[in-house]
Amino acid sequence: GAVVSQHPSRVICKSGTSVKIECRSLDFQATTMFWYRQFPKKSLMLMATSNEGSKATYEQGVEKDKFLINHASLTLSTLTVTSAHPEDSSFYICSAPLDRKINEKLFFGSGTQLSVL
Amino acid sequence: AQTVTQSQPEMSVQEAETVTLSCTYDTSENNYYLFWYKQPPSRQMILVIRQEAYKQQNATENRFSVNFQKAAKSFSLKISDSQLGDTAMYFCAQGAQKLVFGQGTRLTINP
Protein backbone atom coordinates (compact mmCIF):
# COMPACT_ATOMS: atom_id res chain seq x y z
CA GLY A 1 0.00 0.00 0.00
CA ALA A 2 0.88 3.63 -0.24
CA VAL A 3 3.42 4.86 2.29
CA VAL A 4 4.47 8.25 3.51
CA SER A 5 8.00 8.45 4.82
CA GLN A 6 8.93 11.18 7.29
CA HIS A 7 12.48 11.96 8.29
CA PRO A 8 14.04 12.42 10.77
CA SER A 9 12.03 10.65 13.43
CA ARG A 10 13.73 12.56 16.20
CA VAL A 11 15.90 15.66 16.27
CA ILE A 12 17.50 17.60 19.09
CA CYS A 13 18.88 21.01 18.30
CA LYS A 14 20.16 24.13 19.99
CA SER A 15 18.05 27.23 20.27
CA GLY A 16 18.51 29.49 17.26
CA THR A 17 19.26 26.79 14.74
CA SER A 18 17.02 25.70 11.87
CA VAL A 19 15.67 22.22 11.43
CA LYS A 20 14.35 20.63 8.25
CA ILE A 21 11.78 17.84 8.28
CA GLU A 22 11.06 15.86 5.12
CA CYS A 23 7.87 14.14 4.09
CA ARG A 24 7.94 11.83 1.08
CA SER A 25 5.22 9.91 -0.66
CA LEU A 26 6.96 6.69 -1.64
CA ASP A 27 4.76 5.12 -4.29
CA PHE A 28 2.29 7.79 -5.26
CA GLN A 29 2.30 11.41 -6.27
CA ALA A 30 1.00 13.89 -3.75
CA THR A 31 0.21 17.34 -5.05
CA THR A 32 -1.00 18.26 -1.58
CA MET A 33 0.44 17.42 1.81
CA PHE A 34 -0.62 18.51 5.26
CA TRP A 35 1.54 19.39 8.23
CA TYR A 36 0.27 18.92 11.76
CA ARG A 37 1.69 19.71 15.15
CA GLN A 38 0.96 17.71 18.28
CA PHE A 39 1.83 18.83 21.79
CA PRO A 40 2.25 16.18 24.50
CA LYS A 41 -1.03 14.47 25.30
CA LYS A 42 -2.85 16.84 22.99
CA SER A 43 -4.57 16.65 19.66
CA LEU A 44 -3.18 17.21 16.20
CA MET A 45 -3.45 20.77 15.01
CA LEU A 46 -3.22 21.56 11.33
CA MET A 47 -0.43 24.00 10.64
CA ALA A 48 -0.43 24.32 6.88
CA THR A 49 -1.29 22.79 3.56
CA SER A 50 1.64 22.22 1.25
CA ASN A 51 0.88 22.62 -2.45
CA GLU A 52 3.19 21.40 -5.17
CA GLY A 53 4.16 24.24 -7.47
CA SER A 54 2.61 26.99 -5.38
CA LYS A 55 2.80 28.61 -1.99
CA ALA A 56 1.70 26.80 1.13
CA THR A 57 -1.54 27.75 2.83
CA TYR A 58 -1.09 28.43 6.52
CA GLU A 59 -3.70 28.12 9.21
CA GLN A 60 -4.56 31.11 11.32
CA GLY A 61 -1.98 31.82 13.98
CA VAL A 62 0.84 29.88 12.32
CA GLU A 63 3.90 32.01 11.59
CA LYS A 64 4.84 31.69 7.94
CA ASP A 65 8.37 32.93 8.49
CA LYS A 66 8.91 30.53 11.38
CA PHE A 67 7.61 27.43 9.63
CA LEU A 68 8.79 27.41 6.03
CA ILE A 69 7.15 24.88 3.77
CA ASN A 70 8.45 23.85 0.37
CA HIS A 71 6.73 21.35 -1.88
CA ALA A 72 9.64 20.78 -4.22
CA SER A 73 8.23 17.88 -6.21
CA LEU A 74 5.22 15.64 -6.48
CA THR A 75 6.68 13.35 -3.84
CA LEU A 76 8.44 15.66 -1.40
CA SER A 77 7.38 18.36 1.01
CA THR A 78 9.68 19.89 3.59
CA LEU A 79 8.97 21.81 6.77
CA THR A 80 11.77 23.99 8.06
CA VAL A 81 11.55 25.34 11.57
CA THR A 82 13.67 28.46 11.43
CA SER A 83 15.53 29.88 14.42
CA ALA A 84 14.02 27.23 16.63
CA HIS A 85 13.23 27.99 20.25
CA PRO A 86 12.21 25.70 23.11
CA GLU A 87 8.54 26.54 22.57
CA ASP A 88 8.82 25.01 19.09
CA SER A 89 9.51 21.64 20.70
CA SER A 90 6.71 19.38 19.58
CA PHE A 91 5.75 16.35 17.52
CA TYR A 92 5.28 17.19 13.85
CA ILE A 93 3.36 14.88 11.52
CA CYS A 94 2.75 15.09 7.81
CA SER A 95 -0.01 13.48 5.79
CA ALA A 96 -0.73 13.06 2.12
CA PRO A 97 -3.98 12.14 0.39
CA LEU A 98 -3.87 9.45 -2.25
CA ASP A 99 -6.60 11.06 -4.25
CA ARG A 100 -6.55 14.78 -4.83
CA LYS A 101 -10.27 15.16 -5.23
CA ILE A 102 -11.61 13.15 -2.36
CA ASN A 103 -9.75 12.73 0.86
CA GLU A 104 -10.68 9.12 1.07
CA LYS A 105 -7.21 7.66 1.36
CA LEU A 106 -5.04 9.69 3.68
CA PHE A 107 -1.61 8.46 4.72
CA PHE A 108 0.38 9.75 7.66
CA GLY A 109 4.10 9.90 8.17
CA SER A 110 5.53 8.42 11.34
CA GLY A 111 6.18 11.85 12.82
CA THR A 112 9.17 13.86 13.98
CA GLN A 113 9.84 14.69 17.60
CA LEU A 114 11.63 18.02 17.76
CA SER A 115 13.36 18.99 20.97
CA VAL A 116 14.93 22.44 21.14
CA LEU A 117 17.40 22.98 23.96
CA ALA B 1 -15.67 26.78 11.67
CA GLN B 2 -15.23 23.05 11.92
CA THR B 3 -15.01 21.58 15.40
CA VAL B 4 -14.69 18.06 16.75
CA THR B 5 -15.34 17.29 20.40
CA GLN B 6 -14.44 14.17 22.33
CA SER B 7 -15.86 14.45 25.82
CA GLN B 8 -14.09 11.44 27.32
CA PRO B 9 -10.42 12.17 28.07
CA GLU B 10 -9.84 8.66 29.40
CA MET B 11 -11.60 5.33 29.43
CA SER B 12 -10.69 1.97 30.83
CA VAL B 13 -12.32 -1.43 30.32
CA GLN B 14 -11.51 -5.07 30.85
CA GLU B 15 -10.29 -7.25 28.04
CA ALA B 16 -13.12 -8.74 25.96
CA GLU B 17 -15.58 -6.05 27.00
CA THR B 18 -17.27 -3.65 24.62
CA VAL B 19 -16.46 0.04 24.81
CA THR B 20 -17.94 3.06 23.08
CA LEU B 21 -16.05 6.28 22.44
CA SER B 22 -18.07 9.43 21.86
CA CYS B 23 -17.54 12.15 19.31
CA THR B 24 -19.56 15.13 18.17
CA TYR B 25 -18.69 17.53 15.42
CA ASP B 26 -19.86 20.66 13.70
CA THR B 27 -19.37 21.60 10.08
CA SER B 28 -21.02 23.63 7.37
CA GLU B 29 -19.80 21.34 4.62
CA ASN B 30 -22.09 18.99 2.79
CA ASN B 31 -19.56 16.49 1.53
CA TYR B 32 -17.18 15.28 4.19
CA TYR B 33 -15.74 12.23 5.84
CA LEU B 34 -15.52 11.20 9.45
CA PHE B 35 -12.65 9.15 10.80
CA TRP B 36 -11.46 7.38 13.88
CA TYR B 37 -7.70 7.16 14.20
CA LYS B 38 -5.70 5.16 16.69
CA GLN B 39 -2.37 6.48 17.97
CA PRO B 40 -0.39 3.89 19.92
CA PRO B 41 2.74 4.80 21.91
CA SER B 42 4.73 4.73 18.66
CA ARG B 43 2.65 7.80 17.71
CA GLN B 44 1.97 6.47 14.23
CA MET B 45 -1.53 7.45 13.17
CA ILE B 46 -3.50 4.36 12.23
CA LEU B 47 -6.87 4.59 10.50
CA VAL B 48 -9.45 2.56 12.38
CA ILE B 49 -12.59 3.32 10.45
CA ARG B 50 -14.00 5.84 8.00
CA GLN B 51 -17.53 7.05 7.32
CA GLU B 52 -18.74 8.96 4.31
CA ALA B 53 -21.26 11.56 5.42
CA TYR B 54 -23.62 10.95 2.54
CA LYS B 55 -23.94 7.27 3.41
CA GLN B 56 -26.54 6.48 6.05
CA GLN B 57 -25.27 2.98 6.66
CA ASN B 58 -22.89 2.79 9.59
CA ALA B 59 -19.39 1.69 8.71
CA THR B 60 -17.96 -1.48 10.24
CA GLU B 61 -14.45 -2.96 10.23
CA ASN B 62 -14.28 -6.29 12.03
CA ARG B 63 -14.56 -5.48 15.76
CA PHE B 64 -14.95 -1.76 15.11
CA SER B 65 -18.21 -0.10 14.20
CA VAL B 66 -19.62 3.39 14.30
CA ASN B 67 -22.95 4.92 15.17
CA PHE B 68 -23.29 7.83 12.78
CA GLN B 69 -26.13 10.22 13.57
CA LYS B 70 -25.87 12.94 10.93
CA ALA B 71 -28.66 15.14 12.21
CA ALA B 72 -27.21 15.09 15.69
CA LYS B 73 -23.68 15.40 14.30
CA SER B 74 -22.59 12.48 16.39
CA PHE B 75 -20.05 9.82 15.42
CA SER B 76 -19.30 7.27 18.14
CA LEU B 77 -16.94 4.31 17.88
CA LYS B 78 -17.78 0.92 19.31
CA ILE B 79 -15.03 -1.58 19.94
CA SER B 80 -16.30 -5.10 20.53
CA ASP B 81 -14.36 -7.88 22.21
CA SER B 82 -11.64 -5.40 23.19
CA GLN B 83 -8.06 -6.60 23.11
CA LEU B 84 -4.93 -5.48 24.93
CA GLY B 85 -3.58 -4.19 21.63
CA ASP B 86 -6.46 -1.74 21.43
CA THR B 87 -4.83 0.31 24.18
CA ALA B 88 -4.01 3.67 22.59
CA MET B 89 -5.14 7.23 22.06
CA TYR B 90 -8.15 7.45 19.80
CA PHE B 91 -8.88 10.54 17.78
CA CYS B 92 -12.08 11.39 16.02
CA ALA B 93 -11.58 13.54 12.93
CA GLN B 94 -13.70 15.27 10.34
CA GLY B 95 -12.90 16.75 6.98
CA ALA B 96 -12.88 16.56 3.24
CA GLN B 97 -9.42 17.66 2.21
CA LYS B 98 -7.85 18.51 5.54
CA LEU B 99 -8.78 17.07 8.90
CA VAL B 100 -9.89 18.60 12.14
CA PHE B 101 -9.18 16.34 15.09
CA GLY B 102 -10.87 15.97 18.44
CA GLN B 103 -8.98 16.17 21.69
CA GLY B 104 -8.55 12.43 21.89
CA THR B 105 -9.59 9.66 24.27
CA ARG B 106 -6.99 7.60 26.03
CA LEU B 107 -8.29 4.04 26.05
CA THR B 108 -6.78 1.41 28.30
CA ILE B 109 -7.68 -2.25 28.00
CA ASN B 110 -6.94 -4.10 31.21
CA PRO B 111 -6.10 -7.82 31.32
Interface residues (C-beta under 8 A of the other chain):
Chain A: T32 F34 Q38 K41 K42 S43 L44 M45 L46 T49 F91 I93 S95 P97 I102 N103 E104 L106 F108 S110 G111 Q113
Chain B: Y33 F35 S42 R43 Q44 M45 L47 R50 F91 G95 A96 Q97 K98 L99 V100 F101 G102 Q103 G104
